[in-house]
Amino acid sequence: MSERSDIDEVRAALRAAASDHERVKIQGRMTDEVTDVIGVRMGTVFDIAKTHTGMPLNEVDELLDADTYEDRMVAVSTLDFKARAKNADRAALYDLWMRRLDRINTWDYIDRSAPRVVGWYLLDKPRDVLFELARSDDRWHRRTAVTAAFWIIRAGDLDDPLALCEILATDPEHLVQTNVGVALREIGRVDRARLEDFLARRGADVSAHARRTARTAL
């Protein structure tokens, strides 16, 4: 009898942990009605992903094809756990993430993986791709741009993250504005004066939610 693949084990573990109660809770925060939800607590999803950090990238790629929310959450979480490793192949992780951008299409898929998988890879590279994403018509691409910048801000590199916030300051999408606010808050924790300057110039342009979040750093 052949051994089960990581992807088979992941799917079996998720379905064993599913509950109707959790499914209703998760469906309440979903931003589309297309993705299937089976109802697995996020802590359990992350534990399953961590257990399978060694999953081959071709299987992570296959999980991203799934119609089930939790399957894809394991996929992006696995990429995040892989990115934390000292010997991580950041180029391979980044290339897979960007190639499957069409499947990383909920706010929490992006938040779970963009900082380490995309932002960390771009620390010592040009960030043209983030500016392209920030100007996209797709709201998830724009959220990706500013969310990936979190890791760049963490490294103390503020120029490009501030430039991205300039582009996204008037973004009409709430789920973009929320992370513009987070980015500005984190910028303020690194350099209060630069946040104050941004808010003096563009504070009226960002959403009230983003402005409140940013000001918690002051």
CORWODA-V562924 format. One record per helix or strand. SS is the DSSP state (helix for helix, strand for strand). FROM is the first residue (numbers start at 1). LEN is the number of residues. If there is no record, write none. Layout:
BEGIN
SS;FROM;LEN
SS;FROM;LEN
END
This chain:
BEGIN
helix;6;12
helix;20;8
strand;36;1
helix;42;10
helix;57;8
strand;68;1
helix;69;15
helix;90;10
helix;101;3
helix;107;13
helix;121;4
helix;128;7
helix;139;16
helix;159;10
helix;174;17
helix;192;11
helix;208;8
END
